Amino acid sequence: MGGRPRCFLLSLALPETHTGRWLDLFLGGLRRASHNFHCPLVGGDTTRRDEILINAAVVGEVRAGHTVLRSGARQGDIIYVSGRLGEAELGLQIVRQGKRAADMENSLTRKHLYPEPRLALGQWLVKKGLATAMMDLSDGLSSDLPRLCAASSVGAQLEKAKIPQVQAPQVAAKHGCDPRQLALHGGDDYELLFTVPPQKAGVLPTSFLGVRLTAIGSITADRKLLVLEENGRARLLVTGGWDPFRKKR
């Protein structure tokens, strides 16, 4: 983590029915993202197929010796996340229900439809030498934190009350969602999950470029992953985020 995107490759397979307006809209969105992140398309392949298949590979670079991996977390490090968790998942639920969206709901659907990777934050953390381990939250906190801990051979204790939830809990309730469950298990937020040594935590601001940074727990030597409930009781963290290989019931 902490690198800069330089270019990307695109392999695209699609049926003839999608070579008109659909393709124009898809490439238009891709062009905007490419421009916004200064990451040009340099090659790839296009072919015909009955199903739509899209494969994009981004090439980036980072200074030698400055990469922050998942494997650097140590006992006592403080666990941080950027932004609010679960908003993209809530946006997906709003889209799936197909109802007319209010203004707040539109902002949530944008979080799902137009994810914004925290590139600047990751680069800043690397430049300042603050993060010991880092990854993005693509599959949900309950699925991605165990991966970071496994790579670092450590455990973690989360404080449930500190995990930043969706800004509009009434919208979550309207669509049958629990903000706490969204924050733990919702995917596609692409916020950053990172760890910071306690002696450096004072340097970290409460927000970066308008994105809040929240301490939600700490790294432990014990390999267990625990969630501290509001009543003070600790329970094991149950993985409930996105898993493409999970069997559907």
Solvent accessible surface area in square Angstrom, and as a share of the most:
residue,aa,sasa,rsa
1,M,80,0.36
2,G,13,0.12
3,G,26,0.25
4,R,128,0.47
5,P,24,0.15
6,R,116,0.42
7,C,27,0.16
8,F,13,0.05
9,L,75,0.37
10,L,15,0.07
11,S,45,0.29
12,L,11,0.05
13,A,8,0.06
14,L,8,0.04
15,P,22,0.14
16,E,108,0.48
17,T,118,0.68
18,H,54,0.24
19,T,72,0.42
20,G,40,0.38
21,R,184,0.67
22,W,82,0.29
23,L,34,0.17
24,D,98,0.51
25,L,105,0.52
26,F,47,0.20
27,L,58,0.29
28,G,12,0.12
29,G,26,0.25
30,L,45,0.22
31,R,159,0.58
32,R,144,0.52
33,A,43,0.33
34,S,22,0.14
35,H,137,0.61
36,N,98,0.50
37,F,63,0.26
38,H,149,0.66
39,C,10,0.06
40,P,70,0.44
41,L,91,0.45
42,V,90,0.52
43,G,30,0.29
44,G,54,0.52
45,D,93,0.48
46,T,95,0.55
47,T,77,0.45
48,R,178,0.65
49,R,114,0.41
50,D,127,0.66
51,E,96,0.43
52,I,62,0.32
53,L,90,0.45
54,I,83,0.42
55,N,96,0.49
56,A,58,0.45
57,A,46,0.36
58,V,97,0.56
59,V,74,0.43
60,G,46,0.44
61,E,94,0.42
62,V,56,0.32
63,R,174,0.64
64,A,100,0.77
65,G,85,0.82
66,H,65,0.29
67,T,62,0.36
68,V,17,0.09
69,L,107,0.53
70,R,105,0.38
71,S,46,0.30
72,G,22,0.21
73,A,0,0.00
74,R,138,0.50
75,Q,129,0.58
76,G,34,0.33
77,D,6,0.03
78,I,41,0.21
79,I,0,0.00
80,Y,20,0.08
81,V,0,0.00
82,S,0,0.00
83,G,8,0.07
84,R,67,0.25
85,L,3,0.01
86,G,0,0.00
87,E,24,0.11
88,A,0,0.00
89,E,41,0.19
90,L,0,0.00
91,G,0,0.00
92,L,37,0.18
93,Q,40,0.18
94,I,3,0.02
95,V,67,0.38
96,R,168,0.61
97,Q,70,0.31
98,G,65,0.62
99,K,116,0.49
100,R,232,0.85
101,A,30,0.23
102,A,58,0.45
103,D,125,0.65
104,M,76,0.34
105,E,4,0.02
106,N,58,0.30
107,S,42,0.27
108,L,5,0.03
109,T,18,0.11
110,R,128,0.47
111,K,35,0.15
112,H,39,0.17
113,L,97,0.48
114,Y,148,0.56
115,P,57,0.36
116,E,103,0.46
117,P,52,0.33
118,R,47,0.17
119,L,57,0.29
120,A,49,0.38
121,L,5,0.03
122,G,3,0.03
123,Q,32,0.14
124,W,52,0.18
125,L,0,0.00
126,V,18,0.10
127,K,164,0.69
128,K,106,0.45
129,G,39,0.37
130,L,5,0.03
131,A,13,0.10
132,T,41,0.24
133,A,0,0.00
134,M,1,0.00
135,M,7,0.03
136,D,46,0.24
137,L,3,0.01
138,S,30,0.19
139,D,25,0.13
140,G,1,0.01
141,L,2,0.01
142,S,0,0.00
143,S,5,0.03
144,D,1,0.01
145,L,1,0.00
146,P,35,0.22
147,R,89,0.33
148,L,0,0.00
149,C,1,0.01
150,A,63,0.49
151,A,48,0.37
152,S,9,0.06
153,S,68,0.44
154,V,11,0.06
155,G,0,0.00
156,A,1,0.01
157,Q,60,0.26
158,L,1,0.00
159,E,58,0.26
160,K,18,0.08
161,A,75,0.58
162,K,101,0.43
163,I,6,0.03
164,P,6,0.04
165,Q,50,0.22
166,V,6,0.04
167,Q,116,0.52
168,A,2,0.01
169,P,73,0.46
170,Q,122,0.54
171,V,12,0.07
172,A,0,0.00
173,A,71,0.55
174,K,120,0.51
175,H,14,0.06
176,G,72,0.69
177,C,24,0.14
178,D,49,0.26
179,P,24,0.15
180,R,110,0.40
181,Q,78,0.35
182,L,13,0.07
183,A,2,0.02
184,L,1,0.01
185,H,44,0.20
186,G,7,0.06
187,G,8,0.08
188,D,53,0.28
189,D,4,0.02
190,Y,67,0.26
191,E,1,0.00
192,L,3,0.02
193,L,0,0.00
194,F,0,0.00
195,T,1,0.00
196,V,0,0.00
197,P,17,0.10
198,P,72,0.45
199,Q,143,0.64
200,K,77,0.33
201,A,21,0.16
202,G,80,0.77
203,V,96,0.55
204,L,17,0.09
205,P,51,0.32
206,T,119,0.69
207,S,52,0.34
208,F,32,0.13
209,L,141,0.70
210,G,75,0.73
211,V,24,0.14
212,R,92,0.34
213,L,13,0.07
214,T,21,0.12
215,A,37,0.28
216,I,0,0.00
217,G,10,0.10
218,S,40,0.26
219,I,3,0.02
220,T,40,0.23
221,A,61,0.47
222,D,83,0.43
223,R,138,0.50
224,K,116,0.49
225,L,32,0.16
226,L,47,0.23
227,V,0,0.00
228,L,50,0.25
229,E,37,0.16
230,E,105,0.47
231,N,111,0.57
232,G,50,0.48
233,R,181,0.66
234,A,58,0.45
235,R,81,0.30
236,L,110,0.55
237,L,21,0.10
238,V,101,0.58
239,T,74,0.43
240,G,32,0.31
241,G,3,0.03
242,W,154,0.54
243,D,54,0.28
244,P,84,0.53
245,F,183,0.76
246,R,116,0.42
247,K,183,0.78
248,K,195,0.82
249,R,286,1.04
